Each structure stands twice: as structure tokens, then as C-alpha cells.
């Protein structure tokens, strides 16, 4: 069924949702949209399935946050910048947990999840927003997100559309950083959705399903009856009855062992690379646009943050 998501998130109510940012403080002083500065090396192409944040990701995120803070401040609101979040267990291990060291330390990441939740609860932006009178809350949301989710529209690769405002501090920041706001919104959203499409293609692949059957039998032999690694993770991290830490770690270590013995880990990596290449070719234009705009944004981000330009 077609989806129609409005991509309208209350930025000040949850700071972690504000990875978007600003517009036109001095756009005319920036390099032309979509062109890297002279001598600026574009970042290497990235696989669709890549989740680990790079130094460039953090640079761009920090620049957006700075612009968002300044824009909100000009409109009389306080906003505190926040760092780019670390990867979660589900993004580090999208198919199966296969790192014994990580599993021994974290199990499925329940402790890390609690840390993230505690950090979110202590977020000063959340406390600031909650303390605003009702009329100021409404004004803050409009200032951040624009008056309505209109102005930017993108058709998603998996079907449906997403809409977002082209006004407000979020749009302003991205405009100033990336130059062509519409092209950035469309290409970054479309490429971002490809990751989930990639995961679904891998797990539906007959090669993955074959290795999954071997993994399932291996888990059965060590006392666990789970149909998939996702089911094991869901049981361990259940919000109603999560496993105690020791049992969580033992289950995760069993998954690691069976991931190796069944070949599921190797199969998942091979199929991930295979389907990544196919999707990258299918959506080449979107990926090239995103990468071009990212390369052009890097020198702007360095100037915003006061970093010296790359040699």
C-alpha cells in the first residue's frame, strides 16, 4: 500500500530527531551549489549498506547543528547542539551478530540501549521545550520545522511519497550547507531508504535462506528455538520481559557461534555486497547527486565550524 509520510518531527521535543538543519544567512558567499571548492577532494563512494559514521559525516552533522542553533537563537529560542549518535546493535549487525568480543561485552546491546535512553531523558533541549508555555511550544515547532509539511516532496524507491517543509530553521540550515535544498532532500531521502530495501533483498535471497536453515538447526542444538536472528534479538531486548544480562550474553554468543558454523555470516556479507552493487546501479543518479552535494558541502562545513581547509 502506498505510504505518505510527512517527515515532520518535533525537533525541540527530541533533539535526536534534529539531524536536519538551516537556509540563507550568506548563501551568496558560498561556493555554487553542487560544486566542490577548488582542491577539495570528494569523499570516496559509499556502499548503500554502510552504517559506520565517518569523519565527514560528523563534520556535516556538527555544521548543521551549529546552523540550527544560530537560526533558532535569532528567533528567540534556545537550542543546544548534540553529537552524531553512535550506531545501534541493529545497524552494526543487520543480519546476524557475528562479533564474539562485542557479544561478550554487550550481548545484544541492552545496556547500550539503556544508556541512550538515559541520555535522551537528560537532553537539555527536551527539558527546555517541555518548560515552554503552549503558545511558545507551537511557535518553536513552526520556527524549527516550518508552518506545514509542504514545499519539498520526494517519491520513495519502495513506493509512496514523503513531504517536508521548505521553510523553517531545518530547511534553512540544509539550504546553506548543501546549496540546492530540493536536490539534497530528494537524493538523501531516496538513498537513505535504500538501506532497508537492501536488507530486505538480502534476507529474501535463496542463498541467505539456505544458510539461515543451517543456523536455525545449530541454534536448536545448543538449546535455542529461534526462527531468525531478528527473533533472537527481539526476545533478548523485549520491552516487557528482557533477558537478564547473563542470559542475554549467552544467547548472543550462541548466535555468533552458529553464524560462523552455518556460514550465515559469510553468506550475508557476500549477498549484502552483491545486492548493494545492484541497487547502486539502479539508483545511480540519486547516489551521484547525494555524493556531489556532500562533497560541495564539506568546505562550507569547515568554514562554519572554523576548521582549516584541507590541503
N, C-alpha and C positions, 0 to 999 in steps of 0.2 A: 504494500500500500504506500503511495507517495507520502513523504513526510514534509512538513512545513515548519521548520524551526526558526524562531525569531532571533536567536543568538543575543538575547537581551538579558545580561546578567547584572545583578545589583553589585557594582564594583566595590562600593564602600562597605556593604554589608558583609562581604567576604573577600578579603584582599587577595587571596589566592586566585580569585577569578579574574584579576585585572591584568593579565599578561598582554593586554592591548593598550594603545596609547594616543598622541596629540596632533595639531594642524599647523597653522600658518604664522608662527611668530616671525620667522625670517626666511621663508621658503626661497625667496629670490636670491638669497646669499648662498644657497646650497648648490652643489653640482646638479646638472639637469637630471630629471627623473630617469632612473633605469640605466645610468651610465656610471661605472666606477671612476674614481678620480684617477688622474694620470699616475702611473706607477703602482696603483692599488691592485694587488693580486686577488682575483676572485677566489672564493673558497672552493675546495675540490667538490665535485658532485657527491651527493649523499644518497645512500640507499634509502628507499622508502621506509624500510623496517627499522632504521636507526633510531634509537631512543636516548642514547647517552648524550648529554648536553656537551657541546664544545665550548671553547673559549669565546668563539664568535657568537654563539647562542647567548651566553651570559652577557657579553658586551651589548648586544642589541636589546636584550631584556632590561638591563640596567639603564640604558639610554631611554627606553620607553617609560620606565618608572620615573626617571627624573623629569621627563617632559610632562607626565601625568601629574606629578606633584606640583610642578610650577603652574600648570593650567588650572588645577583645582584651587591653588592658592590665589591666583588672580581673581577668581570668582568668590573668594571669601571662605573657602573650605580648607580644612587641614587634611593632608594625605601623607602617610609615611611609606617610603619605598620599602619593598621586600625582595629578598633574593629569589632567584630561579629555584623552584623546588627540585629536590633530588628525584631520581627515578624510583618507582614503586616496584614491589615484587612482581606484579603482573606485567610491567613493561620490561623489567630485566629478564624475566623468564616467561615469555608469552606462550610457549608451548609446553614446557616441562622444566622443572627445577633440575639443573644438572651440575651445580657447583657445590661440592661437598663442604668446602670451607665456609661458604655463605650459609648453607643449610645448618651447619653445626652452630654457627653464631646466631642465626636469626630464625631458623625454622622456615616458616612461610612469611615472616615479616610482621607478625602480630605486634611485637614490641615496637618496631619502627612505625607501624600504623598508629599506635597509641601516642608516640612522640609527635607525629604530625598533627594528630587531633588536638593534643595539648597545646602545640604551637599555634594552631588556628584559633583556639579559645582565648589565647593570650594576645592575639593580634590587636594592636592599638587602633587600627582602622575600624575593626568591628566594634570595639568599645566606643570609639568616637561617634560612629554612625548611630549606634543604639541610644546614645545620650542626646541626640538631636531631637528637637521638637518635631512633630509630624510634618509641619509645613516645610521645615528645613530639610528633613529627610527626602521629601519629594523633590525639592529643588536640587539637592545633591545628586540624586539619581539622574535627573534631567541634565544637569551640568556634566556628569560623567558620561552618560550613555546617549544623550540626545533626547529630543522630545518624543520620538516614536521610532520603532524599528523599521524605518524606511530610508531609502536612498541608495543602499547597496544590496544587490541581490546576486546570488550565485546558485547555479544548478549543480547539485551534488552528483558525483560519479555513481553512487549507489541508488539514485533516484530521489526525487523531492527537491526542495529549494531551501535556502537559508537567507534570511534577511537581517540587516542590521542598519543602524542609523549612520548617516554620513556626517552627522553633527555631534557635538559634544567633545569632551576632552580626550576620550579614547580615539575617536576619529582624527582629532587634531594632531595628536602625538604620532599616530601612524602615518598621517599625511606628511608631516615634517620629516619623519625618519626615512620613509620609503619613497616619497615623491609622488607616485601615482597610487592614490589610495584605493581606487576601484580595482586596478590590476593586482595590487598586493592582496586585497581582501579575497578576490576570486581565486587567485593562484594558490595562496597559502591555505585557504579553507579546502580547496579541492585536493591538494596534495596531502593535507593533514588527514582527510578521510580515507586516503588510500591505504593507510596502515592497517585499518580494520578490515578492509577488503583483502589485503594481503594475508592477514591471519586466517580469514575465513577460507580463502582458497587453499592455503596450506593444509588446514585440518580436514578439508574435504577431499584432498588428494588421495588416491588409492594407495600410494606408497606410504603416506602417513598413517592411514587407517590400518594397513597391514602391520606396521611396526607397533601401532597402538595396541593391537590384539596381543602381541607378544609381551608388551609392557604390562597389560592387564593381567595376564597369566602369571607373570613374575611377581606382581604385587600380591596376587592371591596366594602364592606360595609362602610369602612372608607375613600373611595374616591380614591383608587389607583388600577389601572388595570395592574398588572404585572403578567406574567405567572410564574415566578420563583424568588426567592431571588437574584439570579445572575443577572437577568434582572433589578431588582430594583437598585442593586449596580452599574451596568453599566450606568444606567440613571443618578444616582447621581454623578458619577465620570466621566462623559463624557468629553473627552479632548476638544470637540468642544463647548458644552453648559452645563457645570457643574451646578448643582443646587446651588443657594445661600446657605450660611451656615444654616440659619434658616430653610429653606425648606428641606435641607439635613437631619438635625437632626430630624425634624418632621417625615420624611419618615422612617428613621431608627428606631425611637421609635414605629411607627406603625408596622414595621416588627417584632420588639421584642414582642409587644403585641400579634400579630397574631401567632407568633412562639409558644407562650405559650398556647393560646386559642385553636389552631388547634392540639396541640400535636406534631407539626413538629420537634421542638427542641428535645423532648424526643425520638421520633422515630429515628431521625438522630443519636443521641448518641448511642442508642441501636444497630442500624444497623451498625454503624461505628465499634463498639466493635466486633460484630458478624463477619463481613467481614474481620476485622483485624486479628482475630484468624484464619480464613480460609486461608488467604494469608500467615500468618506467618508459618503455617504448610506446605503449598505448596512450600514456598521458604525458608524452614528451613536451608538448607545448606548455602545459601548466608548470612542469618542473623547471623548464628553462626560464620561464618568466619569473618564478619564485627565486631561482638562483641568481638571475640577473639583478633583480631588485634588492636582494640581500647583499650582493657584492657592492652595489651602489650605496647602500645604507651604512656599510661599515665605517668609512671615513667620517660620515656625519655623526655616527655614534661616538667615535673617538673625540670629535670636537665638542660634542655635548657634554661628555664626561671629563674633558680636559686631558685626554690621553695624547701622548705624542703620536704623530702619524707613523705608519710602518715604513721602514726603509725600503 
